[in-house]
Amino acid sequence: MTAQPAASLGDFSTLFSLAGRSARIRAERLLNDFGLHAGQQFFLGCLWESDGSTVGELARRVRVEAPTATQAVKRLEVAGMVRRTADEQDARRSRVWLTPLGRSTWPMVTAALAQLEQELLAPFAPEEREQFMSFLMRLYEASRPTDGSGAG
């Protein structure tokens, strides 16, 4: 007797998980080409928009806990993408700055991610893409914890 899968491919959570995992794997491979780990692009993007942010500000903007942001910044430092300096008003805080490498890498990362997005959304007509993005935003808002836990 053949074992039956726990959920069918028509099951929402299965399809959503599989699609998310496949997209994440492709994005991770793409980011690895730039010496980045998954999730670090969010921090680079925030710094591109607001260089010199504190780790706490980055955590809030990326919607992660402070220790996660600290770890990401440390890894970006090791990769040579950012540098930290003491905050001039409060030496207990540090400010994070893009290095020349981080500054030159970010436009290439955004172009590559935009290309990946085009590939992933290619099966959809323009109006379907807009609707799909709207659905994803609503799903994200509905899936956020209601008890205040988590940074998401």
N, C-alpha and C positions, 0 to 999 in steps of 0.2 A: 504494500500500500504506500502511495506517495504522500509525503507530508504536505499539508496545505499551508500556504503562507499565512502569517498572522493577519495580514491586511492585503487587500487586492490593490492593483495598480490604479483602480478607480477611486480609492479611498483618498480623501483630501489630504490628511496628514502625511500619508505615504508619498503622494505625488509632490506635495509641497517640500517635504524633506529631501526627496531625490533631486528635484529641480534645484533647490538651494545648495545641496552638496555638490552637484555637478558644476554649477556656476561658481561656487567658492573654490573648487579645485582649479578651475581654469584661471580665476583671478589670482590664486596663490602662485601658480606657475608663472603667470605674467609678472607679478610683483617680484618673484625670485630673480627674474632676469635683471632687475634693477637693484638687487641686493637688499630687498625689503621682505619683511614677514607680513602675513595677512593682518590687517588692522592698522598697520603703521601708516598707511596712506591717509587715514583720517587725521592723524596728528600732523603730518606734513601739510595737508590741506588747510588745517586750522592755522598753522604757523605762516603759511603763504598769505592768508588773509589778515593775520594779526601776529606778526613776528614779535617775539619778546613776551609772549604769554607766560603766565605761571603754570606749573603742573596742574594745580587745582582748576585753573580756568580751562585748560585743555581737557581735563577729566569731565568737567561739566558740559563742554561743547561736544565732546565725542560720546557723552553719555555712558561713561564707565566709572568705576570706583577709583579713588585716588591711587591705591597701590598698583592697579592695572596701568594707569597712566604713567606712574613712576617707572614701572618696568619697561613700558614701550619707549619712553624717553631714553632710558639707559641703553636699550638696544640700538636706538637711532644714533646715540652718541658713539657707541662702539663702531657702528657702520660709517661714521663720519658725516652723517646727514645733519646733525644738530650739535650745538654746544650750549652749555648752561653757564649762567653767571649769577652771582648773588644779586638779589633785589636791592636797589639803592635805598629804599625806605624801610625794608625789613629783611635783614640778613638771614633770617630763618627760612625765607622763601627763596626760590631760585627762578630765574627767567630763562626761557628756552628760545634759542635763536637758530634759524636755518644757517647752515654753513654754505659756502659757495657750491659744494657738491650737492647739498640738499636743494638749494635754489635752482641749480641747473637740471637736477633730476626731476623735480616736480612737474614741469610742463610735459616731459616725455611720459611720465606715469599717467597724467590725465589724458593724454592723447591715446595711449594704449588702452586705458580703461574705457574710454569713449568708443574705441573700435570694438572692444569686447562687448560693450552694451549694444552696439549696432548689430553685431553678429547674433547675440542672444535674442534680440527683439525683431530680427529679420522676418520671422514667420507672421508678424502682426502688421496690419495696415496702420498708418499713422493715427487714425482715430482710435483704433484698438489699443495702441501703445499708451495713449493718453488715458484711456479708461482703465487699462491694466495698472498703470502707475497710481491712479486714484484708488483703485481697489487695494493695492498693496499698502498705501498709506492708511486706509481705513482698517485694514487687517492689523497693521503695526499698532495703531492706536488702541484697537480692541484687545490686542494680546499683551499690552503692558500690564505689569502687576498693579493691582488696585490697592494693595496694602502698604504701598510706599517702599516696599523692599526693592532692591536692585536699582541700578542707575539708569536702566533703559527707559 
